[in-house]
Amino acid sequence: MTQTAGGATAVVRLGAAGAAVTVATVLTNALAYAVPVLGARRLTPADLGALATVLALAAIAAVPGFGLQIAVAAHRARRGATDPARLALRTAAVTAGLTALAAPVLSWTLRLPLTLTLLLAASTFATVLAGRRLGELQGDQRFLRLAAAMTVLAAGRYGGLVVGLALGRSPVGCLLLGTVTGLLVLPLLARLARPAAPARPGVDAGAVDELRPRQVLTACAASLAMLTISYADLILARQLLSADASGGYAVGSVLTKGALWAPQVVTLLVLPRLARGDRQARAWALGLILACGAVLVGASVVAGDLAFRLAGGAAYLHLAGEAPLFAAVGALYAVVFMLVNDRVATGARWPGAPLWAAAGLLGLTALLAAPRTVPGVLACALGTAVLTAVVMAWLALRPARR
């Protein structure tokens, strides 16, 4: 009876944690969405294009922050509390430094003010450094505090931008405010991540096993691979299709991204257990992600017209029949991303290599063999997603060598 009650309590706590993280994710996405929506009403088309471009660059530059979070969380779950402060600071400084060095080139090639690209480097420093605190909370499985930290970080990243737009500032002024708020929330994140006890139960606090740069680099490379493969088909569509057709593909990709990111809370919650080699947790996570994907694909079969109407409007209803395929691509990559995180968490070598190979294969297939139509590019994307999921499942589930 006691064990049953304890198990029920654990399930309730995990459910509450999942709900809190989901709410934090929704709030983050809402703030991110508010920036272009408000910008479209407050900025000239030229200024809006500049701000949208620099925000896209910021999303790419923030990838090391995600890698740092995964590496810290996995190491903390396996080895216990260590101090990654120097490594986190070095990761943020290197990322910001490389962004600053690239600023003149980005400014010239993308026709952006140099001040804007230099501010991008400063905002990147704050975003990447925040990955350390999120990783500490995730690795310790303090998910309610993690949800609070995610909300605080989102407020820091986007709050200043929203305020700047509301005040009618230029893109430079908006990003300056966003950079300031991003730096100001770092002490709040540190306070949220402050340990409640000297050491977590079950972990030898006396064992010293510091997080190494190679682990962070591996996680960063895997995060970049996930970002690349998730946008590869959209970039190819822009290259291969007409302007109108690529616009239609962009609308369909909203369904892909929805199916991809909807179950990511499962991956976030299960990663500490994956780091400890918990195969049962991995099986449960796979089952939940597959079930979520099946529901979303099924919904797109039934309500493809509604999905495209909401995503892009009546002008794109002729593509409604492709809705299940767009959703299936995202659902498959959701499985792939969970398995990549599993391999990062367990210390596998080159966990992102299959995704880089898949991106190359997708590019070659689309360029050499795909019909120059939305269904043609989509078929290549779906085939690549299926193959990548099969390869990752084989790598993750094959018996360990003795």
C-alpha positions in Angstrom: 0.0 0.0 0.0 2.8 2.4 0.9 4.6 1.7 -2.4 1.4 2.3 -4.3 0.8 5.6 -2.6 4.4 6.6 -3.2 4.1 5.7 -6.9 0.9 7.7 -7.2 2.6 10.7 -5.5 5.5 10.5 -7.9 3.1 10.4 -10.9 1.3 13.4 -9.6 4.5 15.3 -9.0 5.7 14.4 -12.5 2.4 15.4 -14.0 2.6 18.8 -12.2 6.1 19.3 -13.4 5.1 18.5 -16.9 2.2 20.9 -16.8 4.4 23.7 -15.4 7.1 23.2 -18.0 4.4 23.1 -20.7 3.0 26.4 -19.5 6.5 27.9 -19.4 7.1 26.7 -23.0 3.8 28.2 -24.1 4.6 31.5 -22.5 8.0 31.5 -24.1 6.6 30.9 -27.5 3.9 33.5 -27.0 6.5 36.2 -26.1 8.6 35.2 -29.1 5.5 35.4 -31.3 4.5 38.7 -29.9 7.7 40.3 -31.2 7.1 40.0 -35.0 3.3 40.6 -34.5 3.9 43.8 -32.7 6.8 44.7 -35.0 4.6 44.4 -38.0 2.4 47.2 -36.5 5.1 49.4 -35.1 8.0 49.2 -37.7 8.4 50.1 -41.3 8.8 47.0 -43.6 12.5 47.6 -43.9 13.0 47.8 -40.1 10.8 44.8 -39.6 12.9 42.8 -42.0 16.1 43.9 -40.2 14.7 42.9 -36.8 13.3 39.6 -38.1 16.7 38.8 -39.6 18.7 39.5 -36.5 16.2 37.4 -34.4 16.7 34.5 -36.7 20.5 34.9 -36.3 19.9 35.1 -32.5 18.1 31.7 -32.6 21.1 30.2 -34.4 23.6 31.8 -32.1 21.7 30.5 -29.1 22.3 26.9 -30.0 25.4 26.6 -27.8 23.2 27.6 -24.9 21.0 24.5 -25.5 24.0 22.4 -25.8 25.4 23.7 -22.5 22.1 23.0 -20.8 22.0 19.4 -22.1 25.6 18.8 -21.1 25.2 20.3 -17.6 21.9 18.4 -17.0 23.3 15.0 -18.1 26.5 15.4 -16.2 24.7 16.6 -13.1 22.2 13.7 -13.2 25.1 11.1 -13.6 27.8 12.6 -11.3 26.0 15.0 -9.0 26.6 18.7 -8.2 29.8 20.2 -9.7 30.6 23.8 -10.5 30.5 24.4 -14.3 30.8 28.2 -13.9 34.2 28.6 -15.7 33.2 26.3 -18.5 29.8 28.0 -18.9 31.4 31.4 -18.9 34.0 30.3 -21.5 31.3 28.8 -23.7 29.3 32.0 -23.6 32.3 34.2 -24.2 33.5 32.1 -27.2 30.1 32.2 -28.7 29.7 35.9 -28.2 33.2 36.5 -29.5 32.7 34.6 -32.7 29.4 36.4 -33.2 31.1 39.7 -32.7 33.9 38.8 -35.2 31.2 37.8 -37.7 29.3 41.1 -37.1 30.9 43.1 -40.0 30.3 40.3 -42.4 26.7 39.8 -41.3 26.2 43.5 -41.5 27.5 43.7 -45.1 25.9 40.6 -46.5 22.5 41.0 -44.8 22.4 44.8 -45.1 22.1 45.3 -41.3 23.4 48.1 -39.2 26.7 47.2 -37.6 25.3 48.3 -34.2 22.6 45.7 -34.5 24.9 42.8 -35.2 27.2 43.8 -32.4 24.3 43.9 -30.0 23.5 40.4 -31.2 26.8 39.3 -29.8 26.0 40.8 -26.4 22.5 39.3 -26.2 24.0 35.9 -27.3 26.4 36.0 -24.3 23.4 36.3 -21.9 21.3 33.6 -23.6 24.1 31.1 -23.7 25.2 31.7 -20.2 21.7 31.1 -19.0 21.9 27.5 -20.3 24.0 26.6 -17.3 21.3 27.5 -14.8 18.6 25.7 -16.8 20.9 22.6 -17.0 21.5 22.6 -13.3 17.7 22.7 -12.5 17.0 20.1 -15.2 19.7 17.7 -14.0 18.5 18.0 -10.4 14.9 17.3 -11.6 13.7 20.5 -9.9 11.2 21.0 -12.7 8.9 23.5 -11.1 11.9 25.8 -10.6 13.0 25.0 -14.1 9.6 26.2 -15.4 10.0 29.4 -13.4 13.5 29.9 -14.8 12.3 29.3 -18.4 9.7 32.0 -17.9 12.2 34.4 -16.4 14.6 33.8 -19.3 11.8 34.3 -21.8 10.9 37.6 -20.2 14.6 38.6 -20.3 15.1 37.6 -24.0 11.8 39.0 -25.4 10.5 41.4 -22.7 12.8 44.2 -23.6 12.1 43.8 -27.3 8.3 44.0 -26.7 8.7 47.1 -24.5 11.0 48.7 -27.1 8.4 48.0 -29.9 5.6 49.3 -27.7 7.6 52.6 -27.2 8.2 52.9 -30.9 11.9 52.4 -30.8 14.1 51.4 -33.7 15.4 47.8 -34.2 18.7 49.0 -32.5 16.8 50.4 -29.6 14.6 47.4 -29.2 17.6 45.0 -29.3 19.5 47.2 -26.8 16.6 46.9 -24.4 16.4 43.2 -25.0 20.1 42.8 -24.3 19.8 44.7 -21.0 16.9 42.7 -19.8 18.6 39.5 -20.8 21.6 40.4 -18.7 19.5 41.6 -15.8 17.7 38.2 -15.4 20.9 36.2 -15.0 21.1 36.9 -11.2 17.4 35.8 -10.9 18.3 32.6 -12.7 21.2 32.0 -10.3 18.9 32.5 -7.3 16.4 30.0 -8.7 19.1 27.4 -9.3 20.6 27.8 -5.8 20.6 24.3 -4.3 18.2 23.6 -1.4 20.6 21.1 0.1 24.4 20.5 -0.1 24.0 17.4 -2.2 21.2 15.4 -3.8 20.4 12.0 -2.3 22.1 9.1 -3.8 25.0 11.1 -5.2 28.5 11.0 -3.7 29.2 14.7 -3.1 32.8 13.9 -2.5 33.4 12.5 -5.9 35.0 15.1 -8.2 34.2 14.6 -11.8 34.1 18.0 -13.6 32.2 18.7 -16.7 34.7 18.7 -19.6 34.7 21.0 -22.7 34.4 18.0 -25.0 31.1 17.1 -23.4 29.7 20.6 -24.0 31.1 20.7 -27.6 29.4 17.3 -28.3 26.1 18.5 -27.0 26.4 21.8 -28.9 27.2 19.9 -32.2 24.2 17.7 -31.6 21.9 20.7 -30.9 23.1 22.4 -34.1 22.4 19.2 -36.0 18.9 19.1 -34.7 18.3 22.7 -35.7 19.8 22.1 -39.1 17.7 19.0 -40.0 14.5 20.7 -38.7 14.9 23.6 -41.1 16.6 21.8 -44.0 13.5 21.1 -46.0 12.2 24.6 -45.6 15.4 26.1 -46.9 15.5 23.6 -49.8 11.9 24.5 -50.7 12.9 28.2 -50.9 15.7 27.2 -53.2 13.9 24.8 -55.5 10.3 26.0 -55.7 8.7 29.2 -57.0 8.0 32.0 -54.6 4.3 31.1 -54.2 5.0 27.4 -53.8 7.8 28.0 -51.2 5.3 30.2 -49.3 2.8 27.3 -49.3 5.6 25.0 -48.1 6.3 27.5 -45.3 2.7 27.3 -44.2 2.8 23.5 -44.2 6.0 23.6 -42.2 4.0 25.2 -39.3 2.4 21.8 -38.9 5.8 20.1 -39.0 7.1 22.4 -36.2 4.0 21.9 -34.2 4.3 18.1 -34.3 8.0 18.3 -33.6 7.9 20.6 -30.5 4.6 19.5 -29.0 6.1 16.5 -27.2 9.5 18.0 -26.4 8.5 18.5 -22.7 8.7 14.7 -22.5 12.3 14.8 -23.6 13.1 17.6 -21.2 11.6 15.7 -18.2 13.2 12.3 -19.0 16.7 13.5 -19.8 18.1 13.1 -16.3 16.8 9.5 -16.2 18.3 8.8 -19.6 21.7 10.0 -18.3 21.5 7.3 -15.7 20.7 4.6 -18.3 17.1 4.1 -17.3 15.8 2.0 -20.2 12.3 1.9 -18.8 12.1 5.7 -18.8 13.3 5.8 -22.4 10.6 3.3 -23.4 7.9 5.3 -21.7 9.2 8.5 -23.3 9.2 6.9 -26.7 5.7 5.6 -26.2 4.4 9.0 -25.2 6.1 10.8 -28.1 4.9 8.2 -30.6 1.3 8.5 -29.2 1.5 12.3 -29.4 2.7 12.1 -33.0 0.0 9.6 -33.9 -2.7 11.9 -32.4 -1.4 15.0 -34.3 -1.1 13.1 -37.6 -4.6 11.7 -37.1 -5.9 15.1 -36.4 -4.3 16.5 -39.6 -6.0 13.8 -41.6 -9.4 14.7 -40.2 -8.9 18.5 -40.0 -6.3 19.3 -42.7 -8.4 22.1 -44.1 -8.8 23.7 -40.7 -5.1 23.3 -40.0 -4.0 25.1 -43.1 -6.7 27.8 -42.7 -5.4 28.6 -39.2 -1.7 28.4 -40.3 -1.9 30.4 -43.5 -5.5 31.3 -44.5 -7.8 30.3 -47.2 -5.2 30.9 -50.0 -3.4 27.7 -49.0 -6.3 25.3 -48.7 -5.2 23.5 -51.9 -2.4 22.0 -49.9 -4.7 20.6 -47.1 -4.3 17.1 -48.4 -0.6 17.2 -47.6 -1.3 18.1 -43.9 -0.7 14.5 -42.6 2.6 14.3 -44.4 3.8 17.6 -42.9 2.7 16.5 -39.5 4.4 13.1 -39.9 7.7 14.7 -40.7 7.6 16.6 -37.4 6.4 13.6 -35.4 9.3 11.4 -36.7 11.8 14.1 -35.9 10.3 14.4 -32.4 11.3 10.7 -31.9 14.7 11.4 -33.5 15.4 14.3 -31.2 14.6 12.3 -28.1 17.0 9.6 -29.2 19.7 12.1 -29.9 19.3 13.5 -26.4 19.5 10.0 -25.1 22.8 9.4 -26.8 24.2 12.8 -25.6 23.1 12.0 -22.1 24.7 8.6 -22.1 28.0 9.9 -23.5 27.8 8.4 -27.0 30.4 9.6 -29.5 29.2 11.8 -32.3 25.5 11.7 -31.4 24.6 14.2 -34.0 26.4 12.5 -36.9 23.4 10.7 -38.3 21.5 14.0 -38.5 24.3 15.7 -40.4 24.4 12.7 -42.8 20.6 12.9 -43.1 20.7 16.7 -43.9 23.3 16.0 -46.6 21.2 13.1 -48.0 18.1 15.3 -48.1 19.9 18.0 -49.9 21.3 15.7 -52.6 18.0 13.9 -53.1 16.0 17.1 -53.3 18.5 18.8 -55.7 19.0 15.8 -58.0 15.8 13.8 -58.0 12.8 15.6 -56.4 10.1 17.1 -58.6 10.1 20.9 -58.3 6.7 20.8 -56.4 5.6 21.0 -52.8 4.7 17.2 -52.8 8.1 16.4 -54.4 10.1 18.2 -51.7 7.8 17.0 -49.0 8.3 13.4 -50.1 12.1 13.8 -49.8 11.7 15.3 -46.3 9.4 12.5 -45.2 11.7 9.8 -46.6 14.7 11.3 -44.9 12.8 11.5 -41.6 11.8 7.9 -41.8 15.3 6.7 -42.5 16.8 8.9 -39.8 14.3 7.6 -37.2 15.1 4.0 -38.2 18.9 4.6 -37.9 18.6 6.4 -34.6 16.3 3.7 -33.2 18.8 1.0 -34.2 21.7 2.9 -32.6 19.8 3.6 -29.4 18.1 0.2 -29.0 20.8 -2.2 -30.2 22.4 -4.4 -27.4 25.4 -2.9 -25.8 28.7 -4.5 -26.6 30.4 -6.3 -23.8 
